[in-house]
């Protein structure tokens, strides 16, 4: 049974970006029966009785500093081959409705507001959205571009933490699908705990790291010693531009490296390099080179290539997380949700291997079924 008559808000930070646009268009397309829910784990049988919000019950809004309307952004994604031909026109009404609920983000250049003023303004936008649409709850999801980690002793919160603080103040659960700081400051974690809010993060696991979380446990289980694990990412679009900043790339790579360290029990030699190739747009190629030792010291190599569309990989996961975290909030769950580590590079605890993470997710689905 699903919550057919209860409407749930999904408030995107980065609401006019590729991931949010694809999620809004995809939700509308699946709800209308235009496309199957490929990639949505919550649409598989183990979740059928978990009483998740129904896809047609989701209402979208958000913050962004960009100005391109969602219908136009969907047309651009169609031209780039991300969305199928004709879909943008078919769901134009839903895209237009979501775009009408997007509010200016910040801080922008020349913005003189203090952190407190920005948090108050963002929280007011979220509350207004919830009240005008008579929503049972709103899940705030950060899908904006990666920001550098804050400098030690920084006097101001990074933008992702301003939005996380606004979510807490508006009494909304928070999901950080990016490597940015978000809730992970002592003060914000304490505030979320005091508010009894569930939250999940950090950094969605969509491609290269997804594969790493499968392969690394394989080497451990077969008692093969990994000596080095190097990688390269080629990508364009907004992510490519943001990750051209070495500080932002370092924040991104921390999650990729953590998966290996947690799964292997040590950090092998090698690094991940991220190259911005604007011509690739929303498409990404990830290459891994793994050097390992076999029986009697025999030296061997495994190489992998992952080519995919970041937005199409991320959007179904974002919709899954919106539904799961909304249901957790309804069920009175509080604090970090390590059971959702299946979706993240840098989760809130739990196992590192994908198989074990999936088992934890299935247990979570069962828990939701049993909770009123």
C-alpha positions as CSV (number, residue, x, y, z in Angstrom):
1,X,0.0,0.0,0.0
2,X,1.3,3.5,-0.9
3,X,0.4,6.9,0.5
4,X,-1.8,7.8,-2.5
5,X,-3.7,10.7,-0.8
6,X,-0.8,12.3,1.0
7,X,1.3,14.8,-0.9
8,X,5.0,15.1,-0.2
9,X,7.3,17.9,-1.1
10,X,10.7,17.5,-2.7
11,X,12.8,20.7,-2.4
12,X,15.9,20.6,-4.6
13,X,19.0,22.7,-3.9
14,X,20.2,23.2,-7.4
15,X,16.7,22.9,-8.7
16,X,17.5,24.0,-12.3
17,X,20.4,21.7,-12.7
18,X,20.6,18.6,-14.9
19,X,19.9,16.1,-12.1
20,X,16.9,18.0,-10.7
21,X,15.5,18.6,-14.2
22,X,15.9,14.9,-15.1
23,X,14.3,13.8,-11.8
24,X,11.2,16.1,-12.3
25,X,10.8,15.0,-15.9
26,X,11.4,11.4,-15.0
27,X,8.9,11.4,-12.2
28,X,6.2,12.9,-14.5
29,X,7.0,10.4,-17.2
30,X,6.9,7.3,-15.0
31,X,3.7,8.6,-13.2
32,X,2.0,9.0,-16.6
33,X,3.1,5.5,-17.8
34,X,5.3,7.0,-20.6
35,X,8.4,5.2,-19.4
36,X,9.2,2.3,-17.0
37,X,10.9,3.2,-13.7
38,X,14.3,1.8,-14.8
39,X,16.9,2.4,-12.1
40,X,14.4,3.1,-9.3
41,X,15.1,0.5,-6.6
42,X,12.0,1.7,-4.7
43,X,9.8,0.5,-7.6
44,X,11.0,-3.1,-7.2
45,X,9.0,-5.8,-5.3
46,X,10.8,-5.6,-1.9
47,X,9.5,-2.0,-1.5
48,X,5.9,-2.6,-2.6
49,X,4.5,-2.7,0.9
50,X,6.8,-0.1,2.5
51,X,4.2,2.6,2.2
52,X,6.4,5.0,0.4
53,X,5.0,8.2,-1.1
54,X,3.5,7.5,-4.5
55,X,5.4,9.1,-7.4
56,X,2.3,11.1,-8.5
57,X,2.1,12.5,-5.0
58,X,5.5,14.3,-5.1
59,X,5.4,18.1,-5.5
60,X,8.7,19.7,-6.6
61,X,10.3,23.1,-5.8
62,X,13.7,24.4,-4.8
63,X,16.4,27.0,-4.7
64,X,18.8,27.9,-7.5
65,X,21.0,30.8,-8.6
66,X,20.5,29.9,-12.3
67,X,17.6,31.4,-14.3
68,X,17.0,29.0,-17.2
69,X,13.4,27.7,-16.8
70,X,13.0,24.0,-16.4
71,X,11.1,23.5,-19.7
72,X,14.0,25.1,-21.5
73,X,16.6,23.1,-19.5
74,X,14.7,19.9,-20.5
75,X,14.9,20.9,-24.1
76,X,18.7,21.4,-23.7
77,X,19.0,18.0,-22.1
78,X,17.0,16.5,-25.0
79,X,19.4,18.0,-27.5
80,X,22.3,16.5,-25.5
81,X,20.7,13.0,-25.6
82,X,20.0,12.9,-21.9
83,X,16.2,13.0,-22.2
84,X,14.4,11.0,-24.9
85,X,12.9,12.9,-27.8
86,X,9.4,14.3,-27.2
87,X,9.5,13.9,-23.4
88,X,10.1,17.5,-22.6
89,X,7.0,18.5,-24.5
90,X,5.0,15.6,-23.0
91,X,5.7,16.7,-19.4
92,X,6.0,20.5,-20.0
93,X,3.1,21.1,-17.6
94,X,4.8,19.4,-14.7
95,X,8.1,21.1,-15.5
96,X,6.4,24.5,-15.6
97,X,4.7,23.9,-12.3
98,X,8.0,22.9,-10.7
99,X,9.8,25.9,-12.1
100,X,7.1,28.2,-10.6
101,X,8.2,26.9,-7.2
102,X,11.9,27.7,-7.6
103,X,13.2,30.5,-5.5
104,X,16.4,32.5,-5.8
105,X,19.3,30.8,-4.0
106,X,22.5,32.3,-2.7
107,X,24.7,33.9,-1.6
108,X,25.2,35.4,-5.0
109,X,27.8,38.0,-6.0
110,X,27.3,41.2,-4.0
111,X,24.9,39.6,-1.6
112,X,25.4,41.4,1.7
113,X,23.1,39.2,3.9
114,X,24.6,37.4,6.9
115,X,24.5,33.6,7.3
116,X,21.5,34.0,9.7
117,X,19.6,36.2,7.2
118,X,20.2,33.7,4.4
119,X,19.1,30.7,6.5
120,X,16.0,32.5,7.6
121,X,15.1,33.4,4.1
122,X,15.7,29.9,2.7
123,X,13.7,28.4,5.6
124,X,10.8,30.8,5.0
125,X,10.7,29.7,1.3
126,X,10.5,26.0,2.3
127,X,7.8,26.6,4.9
128,X,5.8,28.7,2.4
129,X,6.0,25.9,-0.2
130,X,4.8,23.3,2.4
131,X,1.9,25.4,3.6
132,X,0.6,26.6,0.2
133,X,0.5,23.0,-1.1
134,X,-0.7,21.5,2.2
135,X,2.2,19.0,2.1
136,X,2.6,16.4,4.8
137,X,6.3,17.0,4.8
138,X,9.1,18.3,2.6
139,X,12.4,16.5,2.0
140,X,15.3,18.9,1.1
141,X,17.8,17.4,-1.3
142,X,21.1,19.0,-2.2
143,X,21.9,18.2,-5.9
144,X,23.9,21.4,-6.6
145,X,27.5,21.6,-7.9
146,X,30.3,20.4,-5.6
147,X,31.8,23.1,-3.5
148,X,35.3,23.1,-1.9
149,X,35.6,22.0,1.7
150,X,35.6,25.0,4.0
151,X,38.9,26.3,5.3
152,X,39.7,25.6,9.0
153,X,38.4,28.4,11.1
154,X,36.2,29.8,8.3
155,X,33.9,32.5,9.7
156,X,31.0,31.7,7.4
157,X,29.1,28.6,6.5
158,X,29.5,27.2,3.0
159,X,26.4,27.4,0.8
160,X,25.5,23.8,1.3
161,X,25.4,24.2,5.0
162,X,23.2,27.3,4.8
163,X,20.6,25.2,2.9
164,X,21.1,22.3,5.4
165,X,20.5,24.8,8.3
166,X,17.4,26.1,6.5
167,X,16.1,22.6,6.2
168,X,16.6,21.9,9.9
169,X,15.0,25.2,10.8
170,X,12.0,24.4,8.6
171,X,11.8,21.0,10.3
172,X,12.5,19.1,7.1
173,X,14.6,16.0,6.6
174,X,17.8,16.6,4.6
175,X,19.6,14.5,2.0
176,X,23.1,15.5,0.7
177,X,23.6,14.0,-2.7
178,X,26.8,15.9,-3.2
179,X,30.3,15.8,-1.6
180,X,29.8,19.3,-0.1
181,X,29.7,19.9,3.7
182,X,25.9,20.1,4.1
183,X,24.9,19.0,7.6
184,X,28.3,17.7,8.6
185,X,29.3,20.4,11.1
186,X,29.0,19.8,14.8
187,X,26.4,22.6,15.3
188,X,24.2,21.4,12.5
189,X,24.3,17.8,13.4
190,X,23.3,18.8,17.0
191,X,20.5,20.9,15.6
192,X,19.2,18.1,13.4
193,X,19.3,15.7,16.4
194,X,17.5,18.2,18.6
195,X,14.8,18.5,15.9
196,X,14.3,14.8,15.7
197,X,14.9,14.8,11.9
198,X,16.2,12.0,9.8
199,X,19.0,12.8,7.3
200,X,21.1,10.9,4.8
201,X,24.3,11.5,2.8
202,X,26.9,12.2,1.5
203,X,27.7,12.2,-2.2
204,X,25.6,10.0,-4.5
205,X,27.2,6.8,-5.7
206,X,26.3,6.6,-9.4
207,X,29.1,5.3,-11.6
208,X,32.8,4.8,-10.9
209,X,32.4,4.4,-7.1
210,X,29.4,2.1,-7.5
211,X,31.7,-0.2,-9.4
212,X,34.5,0.2,-6.9
213,X,32.1,-0.8,-4.1
214,X,31.5,-4.1,-5.9
215,X,35.1,-4.9,-7.0
216,X,36.9,-4.0,-3.8
217,X,35.1,-6.6,-1.7
218,X,35.7,-9.1,-4.4
219,X,39.5,-8.7,-4.0
220,X,39.2,-9.1,-0.2
221,X,36.9,-12.1,-0.5
222,X,39.3,-13.8,-2.9
223,X,42.4,-12.9,-0.7
224,X,44.0,-11.0,-3.6
225,X,46.3,-8.1,-2.5
226,X,45.5,-4.8,-4.2
227,X,48.7,-2.8,-4.6
228,X,47.5,0.3,-6.5
229,X,44.1,1.6,-7.7
230,X,44.2,4.6,-10.0
231,X,41.4,6.3,-11.9
232,X,40.5,9.1,-14.3
233,X,37.2,10.8,-14.9
234,X,36.4,12.7,-18.1
235,X,33.3,14.8,-17.8
236,X,31.7,18.1,-18.9
237,X,28.6,20.0,-18.0
238,X,28.2,21.8,-14.7
239,X,30.0,19.1,-12.7
240,X,33.0,19.2,-15.0
241,X,33.3,23.0,-14.6
242,X,32.9,22.8,-10.9
243,X,35.4,20.0,-10.5
244,X,38.0,21.8,-12.5
245,X,38.6,23.6,-9.2
246,X,41.2,21.5,-7.4
247,X,39.6,22.1,-4.0
248,X,36.2,20.9,-5.3
249,X,37.8,17.9,-6.9
250,X,39.6,17.1,-3.6
251,X,36.2,17.1,-1.9
252,X,34.8,14.7,-4.5
253,X,37.8,12.3,-4.4
254,X,37.6,12.0,-0.7
255,X,34.5,9.8,-1.0
256,X,35.9,7.7,-3.8
257,X,39.0,7.0,-1.7
258,X,37.0,6.2,1.4
259,X,35.1,3.4,-0.4
260,X,38.5,1.7,-1.1
261,X,39.9,2.2,2.3
262,X,36.8,0.9,4.1
263,X,36.4,-2.1,1.8
264,X,40.1,-3.1,1.5
265,X,41.2,-2.2,5.0
266,X,44.0,0.0,3.6
267,X,44.4,2.8,1.1
268,X,46.2,1.5,-2.0
269,X,48.6,3.7,-4.0
270,X,47.1,5.7,-6.8
271,X,44.8,8.7,-7.2
272,X,41.7,9.7,-9.1
273,X,42.1,12.5,-11.7
274,X,39.2,14.6,-12.9
275,X,39.4,16.3,-16.2
276,X,36.8,18.9,-17.4
277,X,36.0,18.2,-21.1
278,X,33.1,20.6,-21.9
279,X,32.4,18.8,-25.2
280,X,31.2,15.7,-23.3
281,X,28.3,17.6,-21.7
282,X,26.4,15.5,-19.2
283,X,28.2,12.3,-20.3
284,X,31.1,10.8,-18.3
285,X,33.8,8.3,-18.9
286,X,35.5,6.8,-15.8
287,X,38.6,4.6,-16.2
288,X,40.1,2.5,-13.4
289,X,43.5,0.7,-13.4
290,X,43.9,-1.9,-10.6
291,X,47.2,-3.5,-9.9
292,X,47.0,-6.6,-7.6
293,X,49.0,-9.6,-6.6
294,X,48.0,-13.2,-7.0
295,X,49.3,-16.6,-5.9
296,X,53.1,-16.7,-5.5
297,X,53.3,-13.0,-6.1
298,X,52.1,-13.1,-9.6
299,X,51.3,-9.5,-10.7
300,X,48.1,-8.9,-12.4
301,X,46.0,-6.0,-13.7
302,X,42.3,-5.3,-14.0
303,X,41.1,-2.3,-16.0
304,X,37.5,-1.0,-16.2
305,X,35.7,1.6,-18.3
306,X,32.4,3.1,-17.2
307,X,30.6,5.4,-19.7
308,X,27.3,6.9,-18.7
309,X,25.0,9.9,-18.3
310,X,25.4,11.4,-14.9
311,X,21.9,12.8,-14.7
312,X,20.2,9.7,-15.9
313,X,22.2,7.7,-13.3
314,X,21.5,10.1,-10.5
315,X,17.8,11.0,-11.0
316,X,16.3,7.6,-10.1
317,X,18.4,7.5,-6.9
318,X,17.3,11.0,-5.9
319,X,13.7,10.0,-6.3
320,X,14.3,6.8,-4.3
321,X,15.9,8.9,-1.5
322,X,13.1,11.4,-1.5
323,X,10.6,8.6,-1.0
324,X,12.6,6.6,1.6
325,X,13.5,9.6,3.7
326,X,10.0,11.0,3.6
327,X,8.7,7.6,4.8
328,X,11.3,7.5,7.5
329,X,10.2,10.9,8.7
330,X,6.6,9.8,8.7
331,X,7.6,6.8,10.8
332,X,9.3,8.9,13.4
333,X,12.8,7.9,12.6
334,X,15.5,10.4,13.7
335,X,19.2,11.1,13.0
336,X,21.5,9.6,10.3
337,X,20.2,6.7,8.3
338,X,23.2,4.4,7.7
339,X,20.8,1.9,6.1
340,X,20.8,4.2,3.0
341,X,24.5,3.8,2.5
342,X,23.7,1.9,-0.7
343,X,23.2,5.3,-2.3
344,X,26.3,7.1,-1.1
345,X,30.1,7.2,-1.5
346,X,30.5,8.7,2.0
347,X,27.5,7.3,4.0
348,X,26.5,7.8,7.6
349,X,28.1,4.5,8.7
350,X,27.4,0.9,7.8
351,X,29.2,-1.5,5.5
352,X,31.3,-0.4,2.5
353,X,30.5,-3.2,0.1
354,X,27.5,-2.8,-2.2
355,X,26.1,-6.3,-1.5
356,X,26.0,-5.7,2.3
357,X,24.6,-2.2,1.7
358,X,21.8,-3.6,-0.4
359,X,21.0,-6.1,2.4
360,X,20.8,-3.3,4.9
361,X,18.5,-1.4,2.5
362,X,16.2,-4.4,2.2
363,X,16.1,-4.6,6.0
364,X,15.2,-0.9,6.1
365,X,12.4,-1.5,3.7
366,X,11.1,-4.3,5.9
367,X,11.3,-2.0,8.9
368,X,9.3,0.6,7.1
369,X,6.6,-2.0,6.3
370,X,6.3,-2.8,10.0
371,X,6.2,0.8,11.2
372,X,3.0,2.8,11.3
